Amino acid sequence: MRTLSIYSKEKTGGFTKRLYRLFEALVSSGHALYYLSADPSPAVSEHIRHQMIRAPFRESENIVFWTCFSMTSLIQTLICARKHRIERIVVF
């Protein structure tokens, strides 16, 4: 199954650890995993296809960042879903 995951920014803590565990479980189950985020990801392996979403003010996370990220991630999600025939979307 082809799965797309969207996550805004890398953060330390249990939430991100659970996200990466989900990625590992999906990949080990044979899913093709596509991942969109605003930051480079340490969880990316050869089995996870990562694409960064470009958004200004990434470091400050102000209203401009969230507005741009929301609009750009919607467009990137539609493009990726169509291009790779995504069957399931997971949003964190």
C-alpha positions as CSV (number, residue, x, y, z in Angstrom):
1,M,0.0,0.0,0.0
2,R,1.2,3.5,-0.8
3,T,1.1,5.8,2.2
4,L,1.7,9.5,2.5
5,S,2.6,11.1,5.8
6,I,2.7,14.9,6.5
7,Y,4.4,16.4,9.6
8,S,5.2,20.1,10.0
9,K,8.5,20.2,11.9
10,E,10.9,17.9,13.6
11,K,10.6,18.1,17.4
12,T,12.2,16.2,20.2
13,G,10.0,14.1,22.4
14,G,7.7,11.1,22.5
15,F,5.4,12.3,19.8
16,T,8.1,12.3,17.1
17,K,9.4,9.0,18.4
18,R,6.0,7.5,17.9
19,L,5.8,8.9,14.4
20,Y,9.1,7.2,13.5
21,R,7.9,4.0,15.0
22,L,4.9,4.2,12.8
23,F,7.2,4.8,9.8
24,E,9.3,1.7,10.7
25,A,6.1,-0.4,11.1
26,L,4.7,0.7,7.8
27,V,8.0,0.1,5.9
28,S,8.6,-3.3,7.5
29,S,5.0,-4.3,6.5
30,G,5.9,-3.6,2.9
31,H,4.2,-0.2,2.5
32,A,5.7,2.4,0.1
33,L,6.0,5.5,2.4
34,Y,6.2,9.1,1.1
35,Y,6.9,11.8,3.7
36,L,6.4,15.6,3.5
37,S,7.8,17.9,6.1
38,A,9.3,21.4,6.6
39,D,12.5,20.1,8.1
40,P,15.1,17.5,7.0
41,S,14.3,14.2,8.7
42,P,16.7,11.9,10.5
43,A,14.1,9.1,10.1
44,V,14.5,9.0,6.3
45,S,15.9,5.8,5.1
46,E,16.2,4.3,1.6
47,H,12.6,2.9,2.1
48,I,11.1,6.4,2.9
49,R,10.8,8.9,0.1
50,H,11.1,12.3,1.8
51,Q,10.3,15.7,0.3
52,M,10.8,19.0,2.1
53,I,8.1,21.6,2.0
54,R,9.7,25.0,1.5
55,A,8.2,27.7,3.9
56,P,9.6,31.0,5.0
57,F,10.4,31.7,8.7
58,R,10.9,28.0,9.4
59,E,12.9,28.8,12.6
60,S,10.4,31.2,14.2
61,E,7.1,29.3,13.4
62,N,5.1,32.5,13.2
63,I,1.8,33.1,11.4
64,V,3.6,33.6,8.1
65,F,5.3,30.2,8.4
66,W,2.0,28.4,9.3
67,T,0.1,30.1,6.5
68,C,2.7,29.3,3.9
69,F,3.2,25.7,5.2
70,S,-0.5,25.0,5.2
71,M,-1.0,26.2,1.7
72,T,2.1,24.6,0.3
73,S,1.5,21.3,2.1
74,L,-2.0,21.1,0.6
75,I,-0.6,21.6,-2.9
76,Q,2.3,19.2,-2.4
77,T,-0.1,16.6,-0.9
78,L,-2.3,16.8,-4.0
79,I,0.6,16.5,-6.3
80,C,2.2,13.6,-4.5
81,A,-1.1,11.7,-4.1
82,R,-1.8,12.0,-7.8
83,K,1.7,11.2,-9.0
84,H,2.3,8.2,-6.7
85,R,-1.4,7.0,-6.5
86,I,-1.4,7.3,-2.7
87,E,-3.9,5.0,-1.0
88,R,-3.7,6.2,2.5
89,I,-2.7,9.6,4.2
90,V,-1.4,9.8,7.7
91,V,-1.2,13.4,9.2
92,F,0.7,14.2,12.4
